[in-house]
């Protein structure tokens, strides 16, 4: 089974209609990829919700320990966790019924992908949200 991402045009449409991005594994260290990517998305006007039980706040936003602690609807769950942790994040994602599961560049997990696709969710893996945003602006 291969992971099939939406087309570039579809990713652009997702990013245009989305407003709130929960970022799982967001670091509070400015030299980390998760921080740099999320900072750009925040500057582009997205509401960012850090999901990391080990930090209090990132980019001026109070962090939550898990997706289930977020109030209100989430458009995109952007994941910066190791590939083997994606299945656990996917299971929590289903519980909050967000719209799009997005695993950052270098991350993919076929079991997580299949679980989410079988439930009808949009799944993007091994793609940088910042790069896709820049390509589809």
N, C-alpha and C positions, 0 to 999 in steps of 0.2 A: 504494500500500500504506500502510495506516495502522498506527501502533503501538497495540496494544491491551494495556493493563495488566490485571493481575488485579483482581478486585473488591476493595472495601474490606475485606470479610470475609476474602477470601483473603489479602490483605496482612497482616491482623491475625493470621491463623493462622501465616503465615510468621514473623512477628516473635515470636510466642509460642514457637514450637519452636526458633528459632535461638538460638545461644549465642555463636558466634565471627563477628566482622565484620572483614574486611580492608578498610581504607580507602585506596583508591588516590588519591594526590594530597593526602594529609592534610598541612596546613601546621602548623608549630610556632608560628605567630603567633596569639595569643589573639583578635585582632580579625578573623580570617578566618572565613568561614562554615563551612568544613570543620572547623575547630577547635571552634567553638561547637556545631555539630550533634553531632560525635563525642564531645565532653565530656558532653553530655546522655545519649547512648546508653551511655557508660561508666558514668555515675552510675546508670543504670537497670539495671545488672548485666551488660551485654554485655562479653565479652572483645574488646578492640580491638587490631588489628594495623596499625600505620601502614605504608603502602607508599609510600615516597618516597626516591629515591636521594640527595636533597640535604639530608636531616636525619638526625641521629643518634637522636633520640628525641622522642616527642610524648606528652604526658599521662602521663609516667612509664613509657612502654613503648618498648623498643628498636625502631627502625624497620628495615625491610628494603628493599632496592632494587627487588625485583620480587616478584610473586605466587609465582613458582617457589621463592623462598627460604623460604617459610612451611612449617613442619613441621605435619603433621596436617591434618585436614579443616577446610574453611572453609564456613560456612553461607551467608553473604552477602558478596559483593564489592560494596562501596559506592564509587561512582566520582565523584570531584571533579576531572575533567579536561575540557578543551574537547570539544565534540561531535565534532569531526573526529578526535579521538584515541581515541574509543570503540571503533572497529574493532580497533585494535591491542590495547587492553585486553581486548576480547572474545576475541581469538585466544589470549592468554595465559590467560584465564579457562578456556577449553576444555582447555588443557594441564593445569591443576590440578584440573579436574572439581569445582568448587564447586557449590553448589546453586542460588543465586539471583544474578543479575546485576542490580544496582540502580544506575541512573544518576540523580544528584541533579536537583532541580528546575532546569529550564532546559536540560537536556541530553538530546538524543536523536540517534540515528543509525540510519537505516533499514537500512543495510547490516549493521551490527552486530546490530541487532534480528533481522533475517531469518536471519543466520548462526546465532545462538544458538537461535532458535525451531526452525529446521530440525533442530537436534541435540537438541531436546526439553527445552531448559532453560527455567526460569522467568525471564522478563525484565520488569523494571520500569524505565521511563524517565520523566524529567521529573516526578519525585515526590520530595519531601523525606522521608527516612526518619524524621526526628524528628517531623515533623507527622503522618505516618501512624501512628507509634507512639503519639502522644498521642491520636489519633482512635480507636484500636482497643484502648486499654488496658482 
